Amino acid sequence: MNTSTMITLLQLLALVAGIKELWTAKEYYKQQKKRWAIASLCMGIFACACAIISFTGIL
């Protein structure tokens, strides 16, 4: 496995983790756990943003 394949897999993993965290935030909100929902939402947005920035090569 070469380096570019490994980086792409890590980028996809970060994106999937971010989407999962956004889904978890939605579930927390349904359970009336607003503080956990906000924390999970922030982490999900951060993970998705990092993955997208990494895919585009901005940084």
C-alpha positions as a Python dict, from the first residue, in 0.01 Angstrom:
ca = {
    (1, 'M'): (0, 0, 0),
    (2, 'N'): (156, 326, -109),
    (3, 'T'): (136, 661, 68),
    (4, 'S'): (-128, 825, -152),
    (5, 'T'): (-366, 531, -102),
    (6, 'M'): (-315, 549, 274),
    (7, 'I'): (-386, 923, 279),
    (8, 'T'): (-703, 876, 73),
    (9, 'L'): (-823, 605, 311),
    (10, 'L'): (-761, 831, 610),
    (11, 'Q'): (-950, 1115, 442),
    (12, 'L'): (-1246, 885, 376),
    (13, 'L'): (-1231, 758, 734),
    (14, 'A'): (-1245, 1115, 867),
    (15, 'L'): (-1542, 1193, 644),
    (16, 'V'): (-1729, 879, 750),
    (17, 'A'): (-1655, 949, 1117),
    (18, 'G'): (-1786, 1304, 1077),
    (19, 'I'): (-2106, 1186, 912),
    (20, 'K'): (-2154, 925, 1185),
    (21, 'E'): (-2108, 1193, 1448),
    (22, 'L'): (-2367, 1415, 1279),
    (23, 'W'): (-2610, 1122, 1282),
    (24, 'T'): (-2536, 1069, 1653),
    (25, 'A'): (-2610, 1437, 1718),
    (26, 'K'): (-2949, 1393, 1555),
    (27, 'E'): (-3023, 1093, 1779),
    (28, 'Y'): (-2917, 1286, 2092),
    (29, 'Y'): (-3145, 1571, 1994),
    (30, 'K'): (-3438, 1330, 1958),
    (31, 'Q'): (-3366, 1206, 2312),
    (32, 'Q'): (-3375, 1563, 2448),
    (33, 'K'): (-3003, 1555, 2532),
    (34, 'K'): (-2926, 1897, 2390),
    (35, 'R'): (-2579, 1943, 2541),
    (36, 'W'): (-2459, 1612, 2399),
    (37, 'A'): (-2623, 1696, 2068),
    (38, 'I'): (-2436, 2026, 2045),
    (39, 'A'): (-2105, 1862, 2137),
    (40, 'S'): (-2158, 1584, 1885),
    (41, 'L'): (-2264, 1833, 1617),
    (42, 'C'): (-1946, 2037, 1667),
    (43, 'M'): (-1727, 1729, 1641),
    (44, 'G'): (-1911, 1609, 1331),
    (45, 'I'): (-1880, 1942, 1153),
    (46, 'F'): (-1511, 1964, 1245),
    (47, 'A'): (-1436, 1612, 1116),
    (48, 'C'): (-1625, 1670, 790),
    (49, 'A'): (-1456, 2007, 738),
    (50, 'C'): (-1111, 1857, 796),
    (51, 'A'): (-1182, 1575, 551),
    (52, 'I'): (-1309, 1813, 282),
    (53, 'I'): (-1016, 2050, 329),
    (54, 'S'): (-780, 1755, 304),
    (55, 'F'): (-949, 1625, -13),
    (56, 'T'): (-925, 1961, -184),
    (57, 'G'): (-563, 2013, -80),
    (58, 'I'): (-618, 2367, 47),
    (59, 'L'): (-371, 2317, 332),
}
